[in-house]
Amino acid sequence: MWLPPFVEELRREENRSKLWAGVGTGYLIVIGFSLLAATAVLFDVSPHGGPFALIVATKLTINTLCLVALSRRWRLALELMTLNITADVLCMTAGIYYTGGPGSQLIAIYVIEVAVMALLSNLGTALLTSAGILVCYGTMCVLVWQGVLAPTEQLGAGPMRGWHVLLYVLFAAFAIGVPTIFTSRIMAKLHDRELTLEARTAELIEAGKQKSVFLASVTHELRTPIHGIQGLAELISTGVYGPVGDKQRDAAATIKRNAQSLLHLIDDLLSLVRADVGRLEVRWGPVDLRELVEQVTGSVQWMLATKKLTLFADISDATVESDRRLLGHVLVNLVANAAKFTPERGEVRIRARASGARFTLTVEDTGIGIPDDKYQVIFEAFRQLDSGDERTYGGVGLGLALVKRLCDLLGGTVRVSSVVGKGSTFTVDLPAQAPAVVALDVAS
């Protein structure tokens, strides 16, 4: 028997206890309707006590089959439970019909079934049960309307008697009490999960803080030996330790370049950690765009020379209010990213433009390009397009993540446009003035 996936979900071993609870609830329904049928016969509330008792007996039989299937671990247990739920709905619809039809006071008992499904199953099963209830109730209404089913009298249609009051109170307690019990259990479970989630979230936040502190400490300590490596390489290349040939000088230059690359990675990681913990402050001041770009291009010239890339710069003469240090980080990372993903003898273009209250920095390359569906991924920390086991390009995926964080910190945005195989263009849009500080006059 094919069942929808959300029903098949209940076949898992961890949900078996819910099936047992469903059988127990089924017996409660049988007991409740048996009392209703007995009351109908004993007190002559309804002339349909006999047919209704037969329906309750059918429900009892199916529920017992479910009990046997679960105890013997039959595979058909879930299919029988589905049939059992159907029997619940039919039994309730019959009870409503025999106690007044569409206008019966017993219509509230449908709420019990929905509450049970919401607690013991999942959203899909609860919605499917609700749809089944509407179909059964609607079918009954149509059959009564068309005269296929004979009209029935509502409970208490005759003269009101004392035992009627007791009967109504008991029915109200049943119809209201059962959904209340199940609803309270649902709320209790949600509350327990909320507390667990809050505790887990607090643990993750604390772990994140500890990780950030650890990374900040480690990256800070790594800078000292790297500076030492650079210094020794410089001393070797100058001949302090003896005569140096061309091969040794080239090797020393390679050591310095690799050390500088590692130092750049450490600076990025340290800046990213500080941004995450809110310890990266913006120091606003005047920034000459031409001077900034010339300084940045000078510091990354070795990256471009390694792959024989051609650099073009188109810079307007303008001075803006921003953080020179953070802007340098942004531009260095964009140029380094362009150099990394551009094949040899490619081109990298830098543009800087100021217009009114905004200015833009643009870095364009002739590299491998970026697919449209990866535009957001590239700005996430430790995520790269080239993320397979055999990676062609280096790096750990910090550069563009840092660019995004720094742009947010400076009150701007970064966007990308790209064509796969032809190159990418990153555009940073930032305010050209420091944010206004609002002074508050407090009356003493």
Sequence and secondary structure as in RCSB ss.txt:
>XXXX:A:sequence
MWLPPFVEELRREENRSKLWAGVGTGYLIVIGFSLLAATAVLFDVSPHGGPFALIVATKLTINTLCLVALSRRWR
LALELMTLNITADVLCMTAGIYYTGGPGSQLIAIYVIEVAVMALLSNLGTALLTSAGILVCYGTMCVLVWQGVLA
PTEQLGAGPMRGWHVLLYVLFAAFAIGVPTIFTSRIMAKLHDRELTLEARTAELIEAGKQKSVFLASVTHELRTP
IHGIQGLAELISTGVYGPVGDKQRDAAATIKRNAQSLLHLIDDLLSLVRADVGRLEVRWGPVDLRELVEQVTGSV
QWMLATKKLTLFADISDATVESDRRLLGHVLVNLVANAAKFTPERGEVRIRARASGARFTLTVEDTGIGIPDDKY
QVIFEAFRQLDSGDERTYGGVGLGLALVKRLCDLLGGTVRVSSVVGKGSTFTVDLPAQAPAVVALDVAS
>XXXX:A:secstr
    HHHHGGGSGGGHHHHHHHHHHHHHHHHHHHHHHHHHHHTTS TTHHHHHHHHHHHHHHHHHHHHHHHTT T
THHHHHHHHHHHHHHHHHHHHHHTTGGG GGGGGHHHHHHHHHHHS HHHHHHHHHHHHHHHHHHHHHHHTTSS 
    TT S   HHHHHHHHHHHHHHHHHHHHHHHHHHHHHHHHHHHHHHHHHHHHHHHHHHHHHHHHHHHHHHHH
HHHHHHHHHHHHTTTTS   HHHHHHHHHHHHHHHHHHHHHHHHHHHHHHHTT      EEEEHHHHHHHHHHHT
HHHHHHTT EEEEEE   EEEE HHHHHHHHHHHHHHHHHTS TT EEEEEEEEETTEEEEEEEE SS   GGGT
TGGGSTT  S  SSS SS   S HHHHHHHHHHHTT EEEEEEETTTEEEEEEEEESS           
